[in-house]
């Protein structure tokens, strides 16, 4: 799945979803993960999720400002098999 989160030109902290993949396969549903915390906590969690084989570091969006002091977020979108 190719999904990117690009900051808008008006507000650098607002993610804009740009989706370029084809319709999902049968029995698959989109699932979005959102990590919110300090930059250290979010990047540490992203790296840990790669170590355990859940998601590659490159699958996550860049760190985006939330508007709260010292807080960032990162988003992962994927399609999961639902039975």
Protein Blocks (a to p, Z undefined) as FASTA:
>chain_A
ZZdddddfklmkbccdddfbdcddehiacddddddddfklmmmmmmmmmmnomacfklpc
cdddehighiacdddddddddZZ
